[in-house]
Amino acid sequence: MKYFIGIVILLFGIYVMTDLALKTRYTRKRLSKGKNKSYKF
């Protein structure tokens, strides 16, 4: 039971990190497209 809870917490942590990373990427792309056209990112 302890192992199961640990795995669930680990997967949830990875999911949160990837979700935040994707959100920051999309926001950066939107900002770069809108305001800063000189940046290629």
C-alpha positions as CSV (number, residue, x, y, z in Angstrom):
1,M,0.0,0.0,0.0
2,K,2.8,2.4,0.8
3,Y,4.5,1.7,-2.6
4,F,1.2,2.4,-4.4
5,I,0.8,5.8,-2.7
6,G,4.4,6.7,-3.5
7,I,4.0,5.8,-7.2
8,V,0.8,7.9,-7.4
9,I,2.5,10.9,-5.8
10,L,5.5,10.5,-8.1
11,L,3.3,10.3,-11.2
12,F,1.2,13.3,-10.1
13,G,4.4,15.3,-9.5
14,I,5.7,14.5,-13.0
15,Y,2.3,15.4,-14.5
16,V,2.3,18.8,-12.7
17,M,5.8,19.5,-13.8
18,T,5.1,18.7,-17.5
19,D,1.9,20.6,-17.4
20,L,3.6,23.7,-16.0
21,A,6.4,23.3,-18.6
22,L,3.9,23.1,-21.5
23,K,2.0,26.1,-20.2
24,T,5.2,28.2,-19.9
25,R,6.2,27.2,-23.5
26,Y,2.8,28.1,-24.9
27,T,2.7,31.5,-23.1
28,R,6.3,32.3,-24.3
29,K,5.3,31.4,-27.8
30,R,2.2,33.7,-27.6
31,L,4.2,36.5,-26.1
32,S,7.0,36.2,-28.6
33,K,4.5,36.1,-31.6
34,G,2.5,39.1,-30.3
35,K,5.1,41.6,-29.0
36,N,8.7,40.5,-29.9
37,K,8.9,39.5,-33.5
38,S,12.7,39.7,-33.5
39,Y,13.0,36.6,-31.3
40,K,12.9,33.2,-33.1
41,F,11.7,31.2,-30.1
